[in-house]
Amino acid sequence: MKLKGAQILMKMLIDQGVDTLFGYPGGAVIDIYDSLADTPSIRHILVRHEQGAVHAADAYARAKGTVGVALVTSGPGATNTVTGIASAYMDSIPVVIFTGQVPTALIGNDAFQEVDIVGITRPCTKHNYLVKDIDKLARTIKEAFHIAQSGRPGPVLVDLPKDIMAATAEFEDPGEIDLKSYKPTYNPNKKQLSKVVELIKESKRPLIFSGGGVVLSKASEELTKLARMTNTPVTASLMGLGTFPGSDPLWLGMPGMHGTYRANMSISECDLMIAAGVRFDDRVTGRKDKFASGAKIVQIDIDPTSIHKNVEATCPIVGDCKNTLELLNSMLESENPSDIKGDASERQEWLDQIAQWKATSPQRYEQTGDVIKPQYVIDRLHKLTDSNTIITTEVGQNQMWTAQYYHFDKPNHFITSGGLGVMGFGLPAAIGAKAACPDKLVVCVAGDGSIQMNSQELMTAIEADLPVKIVILNNRYLGMVRQWQELFYDKRYSSTNMEKAPDFVKLADAYGAVGMRTDRADEVETVLKNGLACEGTVIMEFIVEREECVYPMVPAGGAITEMILV
Amino acid sequence: MRISYGSSRRCNYRDDFGITGTAGAQVLLSATTKNESLIITDISRDFHINSEVRKMSSQKHILSILVDNEPGVLSRIAGLFSGRGYNIESLSVAQTAENSAVSRITMQTTGDDHILEQITKQLHKLINVITVNDLTDKKYVQRELILIKVNAKPEQRAEILRIVDIFRSRVVDVGPEHYTIEMSGDEGKLEAFIDLLRPMGIIETSRTGSIALAREKKKIK
């Protein structure tokens, strides 16, 4: 069967189970959009900026547990995707990005809207391709999807020259993908796991540290089982929030720079840390020589480069988190149940100690007076929504307060730009998540600074009928930087004062969304209730305490036990 | 390739490709390995002497890397090294004779055990990298090739030819006032040879990076 390149692309997308594309047309991809018009099974969501397309695809992938797909044109279309790609790369999210390219004969000639996007994105993609031969098109697309979602997932970019899309060729199914140089290790070494069983039996003060890898391998059930079976408290990185229920008594909260006192103290005092799917980011470890210095560390990760990169593991295990934890659990089940819970009185002592840390230094804020505390908004939002709500965030204080005060019970329900920390992520991500899960309530928690970075996507939400609820914590500052300036730069608020801001209620109105605003604490609940109950896209703006800081805080480079508590 | 010796030799730099070298040494780099032999070298043989970055345990390693013979592969590797702050001391790349779809990269790099572990793992992580072998602690043969154009006035010729003879190298081009000599061997031998020719007046040289193979019958996979 003879097909156009663009038709082969459509065929392969359908073959890969793609039903949603986030994209923006342009000259170089006009053939693809022409074929897309003949492909009713694929929904195209027209964003208003290509960065938004990749963030939306990223969130779509996270909310649905599948691959997200973005389609953009050459040149500026391609370069606009770079931030989104880098964010997906840092957070290991499976996204496939198709970029248009000038015709092959023009490549290298500085043609109109030509850019070497494969060269530009080499360091921020898991892999990328320039397709120069239509006979390799189908196979390349299949490989791209295979690479994006296998092993440690990540973004894969496929650059598609215009002439390849317009040319015709005999379509042949590429068959199974078998790359001799790419064979991720899914199954753990059993011998190493039996060592872990012994370490668990010996441990007096064990701790589980769960990360984004547990979300990606869909292993949160196994992780929860391990924790409950061995009576071990759990902390989770920003990317791992929701992998263990936030309402469980064994839950410690997030560790690190803005972690809870008890999570950080537990890391310092534990004698065994079982780390699953974490990469020991500097925001978690603080001063590395003081991080879990008394503990034996079991590190489970599918990516060998994560092991011994930042922290030396006593017992490294290369494998998929789900497979590994499943096997570990089955090995533990064949042990005497009381053995794997450690000595009862010693374990109780450990849990009592943690309870005491919680009692003496809880994570807290006080809502007094009329001025709204931003934490109070998140707290109320948590109480007013159920665990099926998907929360996306922007980056900065809004992100940290959400991580601290919205207690996630399920994985894939907290979507944030963790590694790269992209302001402007939250709104397009909310749209992507809503496209993935139309039946779920999707809320974007934003700051007044970050919402302005991609507010044009409001139009996408309205046009594509993907209603999202936006909570803006407006302190008229770039709050996180202002906080650092307050604490470490003598309160010189250089360029962080943002008193001039748009009227967000009018902005909502201008796009055809609903806008609400309050600056009174006693109205927070009413605004949230009304806003969440509204059918369409809503902006709820809360004018909050201007100089509220995110606490606890570990100054950069400090040991995680050296915390500023309030 | 022009080499400048003397004081500039100790003036270390790291260029955009993460290749460590000395001021005056030029580096050739192409984005493709397809159908072309490509060799990068740097001349800072005594680099370790005044490097403050290096730790005591830092050691020179020789890596033998098999990669898909595809455009852009070398760029991925060079980008990995520059992006993560690793050093490439020398590099040579060519398609293998046994399989035209595969190229072998021989690379000299330095670092302590921790860095070498990361380098090896990160290389492995690249989709186009098939195998990575650290030959350093194995038995291996190593060669570099140098072409040296040296002043050869009538009164110097006999002495130069004697040196050429002793080192079992050969003269590949003769002019009224110069010889071009081809010489291969390990790094030490080349250094000794260069030192002996230096008094004659070296006009220019071109030198490859190291290539190496393990001393065992079986193919390293």
Interface residues (C-beta under 8 A of the other chain):
Chain A: V118 G119 R122 P123 K126 H127 L130 I147 L179 K180 S181 Y182 D303 P304 T305 H308 K309
Chain B: A31 V67 D68 G72 S75 R76 G79 L80 G83 H114 E117 Q118 K121 Q122 H124 K125 I127 N128 V129 I130
